[in-house]
Amino acid sequence: MAAMTMSNLSITKPKISHNVAVIGAGAAGLTAARELRLEGHNVVVFERLSKIGGTWAYNPNTESDPLGIDPNRKIILSSLYDSLRTNLPRESMGYRAYPFVEAGLKDRDQRRYPGHKEVLDYLEDYAREFRVSEMVRFETEVVRVGMVEGRKWEVKWRALGKRIDVDEVFDAVVICNGHYTEPRLAYIPGIDEWPGKQMHSHNYRVPEPFRDQVVILIGSSASAADISRDIAGVAKEVHVASRSSAALGKLPGYENIWLHSMIGSAHQDGSVAFQDGNIVQADVIMHCTGYKYHFPFLETNGIVNVDDNRVGPLYQHVFPPALAPWLSFVGLPWKVIPFPLCEYQSKWIAGVLSGRILLPSKEKMMESVKAFYTKLGASGMPKHYAHNMGTYQFEYNDWLAGRCGCAGTEEWRKQMYAASSESKRIKPETYRDEWEDHEWISQAHEDFKQCGHLSESK
Ligand code: FAD
């Protein structure tokens, strides 16, 4: 209630327009650009690729270093594999302003959990509908963002292929550069002596190279679950090592997938020993162990740091108190539905920059960050879980909605997320093609219709 009052009051204030740089034209950057422009700001989006979509712009090529640790490797942004289908139902995954419904066109993927190309098509539809692309400078990489006199930001950018660096000054910078490109690796005792091939799932595309191989995957994420099954069709054996394998042994329904505890050690003779006592002779170890936040271009004189994969200090995962609101981050939380969460964060940033929405004082924001860190620490969470939202993402969205004076997360979206998470857990093989949450699908479509997003005939 208090938040609504604050927003309602502030709506009467005149809006101030700023020059804002957005870094990245993925799902986060697209909604940031749209919300900033809606609020009256002048926006330039810098995008390294030649198209929008970020992660969803599938790239069949992989990096020169399959582990992704060589700093001089040619970086490939997208981590998608060819067979990837979304792990969220499309109704829940889409932006609030532009529902992710079947396009009804012959060449489009109509499935509820579609393949990656359909997500890129949807993002392109979104960009077209809201004329976002006209704000984007494609094939333009930001190489440095630093503070200059008068509380401004200097953005050094490079038009790819031209090798000319240009400095441009902005009032504010919104960072939307994604966090699924810089691999995190598992530590394996003895790995330096082990003669097999190692790679990160970032560089996995298709199963064929693993034909007749013995492959060990490390991790329990959606990628490890998908890739192990993808590879099992051609590999001799697939072994999945994870901290969270509840049931060890052969995976029901598969002749050649085994679940293990973590790897204990790797050896010169090619063997790999698991902590559960099993030993296999393996050809490949694939790390499906997630990614690191990485902002190679950002210079804040130590004000913002990445410490054990926690980006901070950040008020509500968005604003560094000392630099607010002139620097902000969109899309850092994980274990969430990213598109609508980025949309709420973007609305908040846009409204704060225009002066329509007020932030607490820097001291109060810092107190809030410290209290958050203390709470996490007390519950035994390592720093790298700081942006893991899971169950409280909807509370977070609703908090942002309160600041912005807009509606919070729809009940159907919450229920659908819960139903799909449960379904994924109990039937990982079939959850993308069988579901029971028909009531929530109907409510979602009703909602889309009422908002004028869906015609009666669709
Ligand atoms: P990105 O999509 O990574 O976009 C960042 C953009 O910034 C890129 O275009 C990049 O080129 C650009 N950029 C970076 N640095 C610079 C620079 N210095 N200068 C200029 N441009 C720069 N989400 C779902 O909702 N459903 C799913 O089913 C799902 N499955 C996933 C499966 C995998 C394997 C992965 C890796 C992620 C998945 N996600 C899924 C999460 C997905 O990352 C988000 O949906 C979303 O794409 C994140 O968007 P983003 O804009 O934050 O980052």
Boltz pocket constraint, residues with backbone or C-beta under 6 A from the ligand:
constraints:
  - pocket:
      binder: B
      contacts: [[A, 23], [A, 24], [A, 25], [A, 26], [A, 27], [A, 28], [A, 29], [A, 46], [A, 47], [A, 48], [A, 49], [A, 51], [A, 52], [A, 53], [A, 54], [A, 55], [A, 56], [A, 77], [A, 79], [A, 80], [A, 81], [A, 85], [A, 86], [A, 87], [A, 88], [A, 93], [A, 140], [A, 141], [A, 142], [A, 143], [A, 176], [A, 177], [A, 178], [A, 179], [A, 180], [A, 223], [A, 297], [A, 330], [A, 331], [A, 336], [A, 337], [A, 338], [A, 339]]
      max_distance: 6.0
